[in-house]
Amino acid sequence: MSTVVIIGAQWGDEGKGKVTDFLAEKAELIVRYQGGNNAGHTVVVDDQEFKLHLIPSGILYPDKLCVIGNGVVIDPKVLKEELDSLKQRGVPTGKLCVSQRAHVIMPYHRQLDAVEEEKKGDAKIGTTKRGIGPTYTDKASRVGIRVVDLLDKEEFPKLLKRNIELKNELFAKLYNVEGFSYEEVLAEYQGYAEMLEPMAEDVSLLVHNAIKEGKNVLFEGAQGTLLDLDHGTYPYVTSSHPTAAAACLGSGVGPTKIDRVLGIVKAYTTRVGEGPFPTELHDELGEEIRKNGHEYGTTTGRPRRCGWFDAVIVRYAARISGLDSLAITKLDVLTGLPVIKLCSGYRYKGEIIREFPASLKELAKCEPVYEEFPGWNEDISQVTRYEDLPENAKRYLERIVELTEVKIAIIGVGVKRNQTIILEDLFA
């Protein structure tokens, strides 16, 4: 039995979907524990590409139990669309469970997200406008609606009426936009209740029993460490906790039940949205990496900002989440570059610093300190053993291990399942 938590150790979009899909083969239960449909995972199976936003990547294995935990905020409209899309492509979806305690995204959350972002002007965060932040806000304000509330035919109408009245007043008086019809929203979400009822479970008990029975459990996070609400580049962060500790909170299991934490990183760095990015490339090379790596958001389609690998942020992520090992993805994207750079520290006010600063003002003034490595031209997309990688690629990876102080367990050399080098069996 083994329990493994997967987290993004950069700004998200590290390729967690592929790694989760790959590891799910040996897992019996896959748990998504935070975030919402503001994140997306792209998985390629037998030349078919699947874009998942809420459903755990393990759904592509018909015999796996997939779980959406209480830490996730669920847009039932998006969930239905995702389920319908999978069914149309012949993917069985009967083994999907949803936490009764997960909070539900409502139409007014999506509108609030949009008007609040517009109101911020130049101070905008770069939100996906999917209603994620306002839903978590209602959760913290104790006025949110959970799946269990949605399924209660007596309570849901009362909760919805109260919230619609409050939100419509806010829309009218502060934002000067039209609100929502209680009757229309009620009818729509009563339909979603019928869809969700067969899936609703006590996820904490479900996961607890699976671990107790000795099953392999994989916990799947969304986004990345630098977007964590507490530990990320605040305020340019998400509204939840993409760090390893959230796997316990977002699924209802204790920290003593976690065996390993795997951090996913790209062989370079990307970021979507606003905020400082020390190693960002603003030249043709950045565009070349974006093109070769197909760096466009799974959820929004926005082009990702690209830059060199930043060991400072990965070492920081390793400390925050207690990483046991790394999965390096998209190493193949760097093939053909004559020189590859790696950031080992920052220069701030004439001094070299190795730790990630809390102040964005300070971070914006940090200049990356680079180490340079000769590149490689050999095609590595079919390599399955570490020993067969080009010497220059191995030298680059070895330096990443030295700087981050975390060993490598998995190396991705392409988007497909079989384009993976395994150095450690995480479920052994």
C-alpha positions in Angstrom: 0.0 0.0 0.0 1.2 3.5 -0.8 -0.3 7.0 -0.8 1.3 9.5 -3.1 0.5 13.3 -3.4 1.2 15.0 -6.7 1.8 18.8 -6.6 2.9 21.4 -9.0 6.3 22.8 -7.9 6.3 25.9 -10.1 3.4 28.2 -11.3 1.2 25.4 -12.5 0.9 23.9 -15.9 3.8 21.6 -15.1 2.3 18.5 -16.8 0.6 17.0 -13.7 -2.1 15.5 -16.0 0.3 13.3 -17.8 2.1 12.2 -14.6 -1.2 11.5 -12.8 -2.4 9.5 -15.8 0.8 7.5 -15.8 0.9 6.8 -12.1 -2.9 6.0 -12.0 -2.1 2.7 -13.7 -0.8 1.4 -10.4 -3.3 3.3 -8.2 -6.8 2.1 -7.2 -8.1 5.4 -6.1 -7.4 8.9 -7.6 -8.4 11.9 -5.6 -8.6 15.5 -6.8 -8.3 17.6 -3.7 -8.4 21.4 -4.5 -9.1 24.1 -7.1 -11.9 24.1 -9.7 -12.3 24.3 -13.4 -9.9 27.2 -13.5 -7.2 24.5 -14.0 -6.9 21.9 -16.7 -4.9 18.8 -17.4 -4.1 17.5 -20.9 -3.6 13.8 -21.3 -2.6 12.0 -24.5 -3.6 8.3 -24.8 -3.1 6.4 -28.0 -2.8 9.6 -30.0 -6.1 10.9 -28.5 -5.9 14.1 -26.5 -8.2 14.6 -23.5 -8.6 17.9 -21.7 -9.8 17.5 -18.2 -10.8 20.4 -15.8 -12.6 18.8 -12.9 -12.5 15.1 -13.3 -9.3 13.3 -12.1 -6.9 12.2 -14.8 -7.4 8.6 -13.7 -10.8 8.5 -15.3 -9.1 7.3 -18.5 -8.6 3.9 -16.8 -12.0 2.2 -16.7 -11.3 0.2 -13.5 -10.1 3.1 -11.3 -12.3 4.9 -8.7 -12.0 8.6 -9.2 -12.9 11.1 -6.5 -13.5 14.9 -6.4 -12.8 15.9 -2.8 -14.3 18.5 -0.5 -11.5 21.0 -1.2 -12.6 21.3 -4.8 -15.3 23.9 -5.9 -17.6 22.3 -8.5 -19.3 24.0 -11.4 -22.0 21.3 -12.2 -22.5 22.8 -15.6 -18.9 22.2 -16.5 -18.9 18.8 -14.8 -21.8 17.7 -17.0 -20.2 19.0 -20.1 -17.0 17.1 -19.2 -18.9 13.9 -18.4 -20.9 14.1 -21.7 -17.7 14.7 -23.7 -16.0 11.6 -22.2 -19.0 9.4 -22.7 -19.2 10.5 -26.4 -15.6 9.4 -26.8 -16.3 6.0 -25.2 -14.8 6.7 -21.8 -16.8 5.1 -18.9 -17.6 7.6 -16.2 -19.5 5.4 -13.7 -16.7 5.2 -11.2 -16.7 8.9 -10.3 -17.6 10.1 -6.8 -18.1 13.7 -5.6 -17.8 14.8 -2.0 -21.0 15.8 -0.3 -19.0 18.6 1.4 -17.6 20.2 -1.8 -18.9 23.7 -2.5 -20.9 24.5 -5.7 -20.1 27.3 -8.1 -23.2 29.3 -8.9 -23.9 31.6 -11.9 -23.6 34.7 -9.7 -20.0 33.5 -8.7 -19.0 33.6 -12.4 -20.4 37.0 -12.9 -18.9 38.4 -9.7 -15.5 37.0 -10.8 -15.8 39.0 -14.1 -17.0 42.3 -12.8 -14.6 42.3 -9.8 -11.6 41.7 -12.2 -12.8 44.5 -14.5 -13.2 46.8 -11.5 -9.5 46.3 -10.6 -8.3 47.8 -13.8 -4.5 47.8 -14.0 -4.4 45.9 -10.7 -6.1 42.8 -12.2 -5.1 39.4 -11.0 -5.5 37.5 -14.3 -8.3 35.3 -13.1 -9.9 32.8 -15.5 -13.3 34.3 -14.6 -14.7 30.9 -13.8 -16.2 31.9 -10.4 -13.6 30.1 -8.4 -12.5 33.0 -6.1 -16.0 34.1 -5.3 -17.1 30.6 -4.5 -14.2 30.2 -2.0 -15.1 33.6 -0.6 -18.6 32.4 0.1 -17.2 29.3 1.6 -15.1 31.3 4.0 -18.0 33.7 4.7 -20.2 30.6 5.6 -22.8 31.4 3.0 -21.7 28.9 0.4 -23.8 26.0 -1.0 -22.4 22.5 -0.8 -23.3 19.5 -2.8 -25.2 18.1 0.2 -27.2 21.3 0.4 -27.9 21.2 -3.3 -29.3 17.7 -2.9 -31.6 18.8 0.0 -34.9 19.7 -1.7 -36.1 21.7 1.3 -32.9 23.6 2.2 -31.6 24.4 -1.2 -34.4 26.7 -2.3 -34.1 28.7 0.9 -30.3 29.0 0.6 -30.4 30.0 -3.0 -33.1 32.6 -2.5 -31.1 34.3 0.3 -27.9 34.3 -1.8 -29.6 35.5 -5.0 -31.2 38.4 -3.1 -27.8 39.4 -1.6 -25.9 39.0 -4.8 -28.5 40.9 -6.9 -28.3 43.8 -4.6 -24.6 43.8 -4.9 -24.7 43.7 -8.7 -27.3 46.5 -8.9 -25.8 48.9 -6.4 -22.1 48.4 -6.8 -21.5 47.1 -10.3 -24.6 48.4 -12.2 -25.2 45.0 -13.9 -28.2 42.8 -14.1 -28.7 40.1 -11.5 -30.2 36.6 -11.7 -33.7 35.1 -11.7 -34.2 32.9 -8.7 -36.7 30.7 -10.5 -34.4 30.1 -13.5 -31.3 29.3 -11.4 -33.4 27.0 -9.1 -34.7 25.1 -12.1 -31.3 24.7 -13.6 -29.6 23.6 -10.4 -32.4 21.2 -9.5 -31.5 19.4 -12.8 -27.8 19.3 -11.7 -28.9 17.9 -8.4 -30.3 14.9 -10.2 -27.0 14.4 -12.0 -24.9 14.7 -8.8 -27.1 12.6 -6.4 -25.8 9.2 -7.6 -22.2 10.4 -7.3 -22.4 12.1 -3.9 -20.4 10.3 -1.2 -18.7 10.8 2.1 -15.3 11.1 0.5 -13.3 11.3 3.7 -14.7 7.9 4.7 -14.2 6.5 1.2 -10.5 7.4 1.1 -10.0 6.4 4.8 -11.3 2.9 4.1 -9.3 2.6 0.9 -6.1 3.3 2.8 -7.1 1.1 5.6 -7.7 -1.8 3.1 -4.1 -1.3 1.8 -5.0 0.2 -1.6 -2.8 2.5 -3.6 -4.2 6.1 -3.4 -3.1 8.9 -5.7 -3.9 12.5 -4.6 -4.0 14.9 -7.6 -3.6 18.7 -7.2 -4.2 21.5 -9.6 -2.2 24.7 -10.2 1.2 25.0 -8.6 3.0 26.0 -5.4 3.7 29.6 -6.5 0.0 30.1 -6.9 -0.8 28.9 -3.3 -3.0 31.4 -1.4 -0.6 31.5 1.5 2.8 30.7 0.0 2.5 31.9 -3.5 3.2 35.2 -5.2 0.2 36.9 -3.4 -2.0 38.5 -4.7 -1.3 36.9 -8.0 -2.4 33.5 -6.8 -5.3 31.1 -6.9 -8.0 30.9 -4.2 -7.0 27.5 -2.8 -3.9 25.6 -1.7 -2.0 23.7 -4.4 0.5 22.5 -1.8 0.8 19.0 -0.3 -0.9 19.9 3.0 -4.1 20.6 1.1 -4.4 16.9 0.0 -5.3 16.1 3.6 -7.7 19.1 4.1 -9.2 18.7 0.7 -10.0 15.0 1.0 -10.5 14.5 4.7 -7.5 12.3 5.7 -4.8 12.9 8.3 -1.2 13.8 7.4 0.1 10.6 8.9 -1.6 8.7 6.0 0.6 10.3 3.3 3.7 8.3 2.3 5.2 10.3 -0.5 5.0 13.7 -2.1 6.0 14.1 -5.8 6.7 17.6 -7.2 6.1 18.1 -10.9 8.3 20.6 -12.7 9.0 21.4 -16.3 12.5 21.4 -17.6 12.0 25.1 -17.9 9.4 27.5 -16.3 6.1 28.9 -17.4 3.5 31.1 -15.9 0.0 32.3 -16.9 -1.5 35.5 -15.6 0.0 38.6 -14.0 2.8 38.9 -11.5 6.7 38.8 -11.4 8.6 36.1 -13.1 12.4 36.4 -12.7 13.5 34.0 -15.4 10.9 35.1 -18.0 12.2 35.3 -21.6 10.9 38.2 -23.6 12.7 37.4 -26.8 12.5 35.0 -29.7 13.8 32.2 -27.6 10.9 32.5 -25.2 8.6 32.3 -28.2 10.4 29.3 -29.6 10.0 27.4 -26.3 6.3 28.4 -26.2 5.9 27.0 -29.7 7.9 23.8 -29.2 6.2 23.1 -25.9 2.7 24.0 -27.0 2.5 26.4 -24.1 -1.1 27.5 -24.2 -3.5 27.2 -21.3 -5.7 24.0 -21.2 -8.6 26.0 -19.7 -8.3 29.4 -21.2 -6.1 29.0 -24.3 -3.9 31.9 -23.1 -0.3 31.8 -24.2 2.0 31.0 -21.2 4.9 33.1 -20.3 8.1 31.1 -20.7 11.5 31.2 -19.1 14.5 29.2 -17.8 14.3 26.7 -15.0 14.3 28.5 -11.7 15.9 26.3 -8.9 15.0 29.0 -6.3 11.3 28.5 -6.6 11.6 24.7 -6.9 13.7 24.5 -3.7 11.1 26.7 -2.0 8.4 24.4 -3.2 10.3 21.4 -1.9 10.4 23.0 1.6 6.8 24.0 1.6 5.4 20.6 0.6 8.2 18.3 1.8 9.0 16.9 -1.6 10.4 13.4 -1.7 11.1 13.4 -5.4 10.6 15.3 -8.6 9.1 14.5 -12.0 10.7 16.5 -14.7 8.4 17.0 -17.7 9.0 18.3 -21.2 12.8 17.7 -21.3 12.4 17.1 -25.0 11.3 20.7 -25.6 14.9 21.8 -24.9 16.4 19.6 -27.6 18.2 21.6 -30.2 19.0 24.7 -28.0 22.7 25.4 -28.2 22.8 26.7 -24.6 20.5 26.0 -21.7 20.4 28.3 -18.7 19.5 27.4 -15.1 18.8 30.0 -12.4 20.6 29.1 -9.2 19.9 32.3 -7.3 18.8 35.9 -7.5 20.9 39.1 -7.3 19.1 41.7 -5.1 20.7 45.0 -4.2 24.1 43.7 -5.1 23.9 40.5 -3.1 23.1 36.9 -4.1 20.1 35.4 -2.4 19.1 31.8 -2.6 15.7 31.9 -0.9 12.4 33.0 -2.4 11.3 36.4 -1.0 7.8 37.1 0.3 7.7 40.7 -1.0 6.6 41.0 -4.7 8.3 44.4 -4.7 11.6 42.7 -3.8 11.0 39.8 -6.2 10.3 42.2 -9.1 13.8 43.7 -8.5 15.6 40.3 -8.4 17.8 39.5 -11.3 18.3 35.8 -12.0 21.8 34.4 -11.6 22.3 31.8 -14.3 24.5 28.8 -14.9 24.9 27.8 -18.5 25.0 24.3 -19.9 25.7 23.0 -23.4 22.6 21.7 -25.1 22.0 18.5 -27.1 20.7 17.7 -30.6 19.9 14.0 -30.2 16.2 13.0 -30.4 15.3 11.9 -26.8 11.6 11.4 -27.4 11.9 7.6 -27.6 14.4 7.2 -24.7 13.2 5.0 -21.9 16.3 4.6 -19.8 18.2 7.4 -18.0 21.5 5.9 -19.1 20.5 6.5 -22.8 20.0 10.2 -22.4 22.6 12.5 -24.0 25.5 13.3 -21.5 24.6 17.1 -21.7 21.0 16.3 -20.7 22.1 14.2 -17.8 24.5 16.9 -16.7 21.7 19.4 -16.7 19.4 17.1 -14.7 22.1 16.3 -12.2 22.6 20.0 -11.5 18.8 20.4 -10.9 19.1 17.7 -8.3 22.0 19.4 -6.6 20.4 22.9 -6.5 16.9 21.7 -5.4 18.2 19.0 -3.1 15.5 16.6 -4.4 16.1 13.4 -6.3 14.3 12.8 -9.7 11.9 9.9 -9.9 10.3 10.5 -13.3 11.4 12.2 -16.6 9.0 13.1 -19.3 10.4 13.1 -22.9 7.1 13.6 -24.7 3.3 13.9 -24.1 2.4 10.2 -24.4 2.3 7.6 -21.6 5.2 5.6 -23.0 7.4 8.7 -23.4 8.5 8.4 -19.8 11.7 7.4 -18.0 11.2 5.9 -14.6 13.9 6.1 -12.0 11.8 5.2 -9.0 8.6 3.2 -8.5 6.5 5.4 -6.3 4.0 2.6 -5.5 6.7 0.0 -4.6 
